[in-house]
Amino acid sequence: MLEARMTGIGMGAARGRAGQSGLVLVLLATLVLPGCSLLVSRAASSFGDNLTSAILNQDDPELVRAGMPSYILLLDSFLQGEDDNPAILAAAATMYASYGAVFATEPERASRLTRRARTYGLEAMCAAHAEACGWREMRYDAFVASLAGVDAKDADVLYAYGFATLAYLRSHADDWNTLAELPQAEALLERYLELAGADANPAAYTYLGVIQTLRPPSLGGEPEQAREHFERAIALTGGRDLGAKVEFARGYAKLLYDRELHDRLVAEVLEASPYAEGYTLMNVLAKEDALRLQAEADEYF
């Protein structure tokens, strides 16, 4: 994942924010923008869906960078009057996590934004599932047992919290406590997949693959399981999600020093058109990441 690999964590300042875009912009297609659509539809039935589509199909990331803060502030204004609304809280968690991980270039700012994202995500789960209010203080076994009580109707809120948690951990890679929290993030996403069933978003598999490659095998990482997750995400999207291939190359192929797989995945991303309904924005960013991976390959391998 990263030349300056911290014994497998692979997410630090040497790569900066740019290398995270493949993961995070997938998020914009996964959960809460549809959730935001629900919120905004109270005022205009089609506005939210149209906004979601416009963002996901935008091929100019800088335009999205400029526009997202206004949308984030809008969500914050909603929370002034409904700070216990799980849908609005989940939407805010996702938007803060997305912006903090992709567009915040200063580490301290990224840390601040993703921390707020995780706080909103937990508040969303707390509003939807009272037992979740104590999740941060629970031991792992108690936490997993509590997850079993989350209902299918709250799957999307759970997904928002899982994403915000992963975004936060990725932006705090230099903190060794990150490793200790990865199993909880993994459990969140696995429970989401159980609840969502056939309707689960394929991006959840990409996130699980990322988690499995953030830890070296000696600390519980399972690279072969990660490979299965990445391959499933790619298969379920018919290869339209180029970000999954970038994460596969950056996480698994670099972790195992598999130059052949790495170069094949990078070449596939670079040769593909970024234009795919619902994936264009993150595909543009994935292609930028692929160019960086290609440029660094000789030195890394």
Steps between C-alpha positions, in 0.01 A plus 500: 500500500775737583878510472528630855297206629457502875535122537194454287281794597593671176304827522723788605630836403732369228203434274280779636139552423525423129539128547180474700268628231441159348349381825313803613330621187343158465312612805313767314327224308445270790276623769408835625468711192193286436424564867541870440262467212241379747559805716491759230197338341294641782535835327532386140429142404760468226770744608696258717510225243603745230775645719633154578512412133665830408779448755567137416506567128718811523838464327657808660605421859593863565143606439385249761774619737368854472136403541508243780559743789170674428318170511676407826395830657145436382499168684639669810213748481251213487657356814444823689134406515517120476815389676349159576397417143703192396460566127633856520779397737601216268499737203723745687734219605544392141554844358753599768686172454505533121623857502752444778655196338504618138523877492660607828869525416622599847529199737365694798195610306438151368526370855251756627246439223511121519477512878182702467379251240544209738327692779202569276496137390490374855228751591299373203527142623424609856179665378403190302616234746530612863756235593741652248548801728750294699684337210821700537543381859414133437748218477508330162286197592231718658511730200444212255217367715338842495534520121284191475210706635508755217194467276502482121317834483812663643744339256574824316568687822733221609679529168546873549659443838721223361626724222557799728694275737722370221560850364601615847735207555661550162567865573660406833734234364796628701319412823562140596160491669363485146586131484298429812186655350508327162315186620204716607490669159509159335217372721287804412528434127450125533181560698385745234545232232297256708219750542496630142522159335454513125450876519843562654719750327806340338724772644472330839719222362760752388509646851540156654786431262666823608464409867654157446806657335552771759629241744794271428426126537695497827242740645188332367493614139371247249623596153336207321167588652564858389555375145163325509333821615662712229415248229141481616463878495637509146275218385186647654556832325596342170834676524336844487642599839863576416567598861468135607779407259721779629453384858565141392830606341602736780398274786534137404745504206746735667467326836602169340741656249301354213628721217314311228159544667577858593594598146202320349253675728661840445498449123132403506412816689703722269352343187139517621266788434409678824146561380258261666165590648543562870878449496649774284629725777686232690621343177666829401674503838586131471675564170705775664599254773587238239740740331676553832520126562646449155760772552609355836502134401864462396622652824262297714548160341 
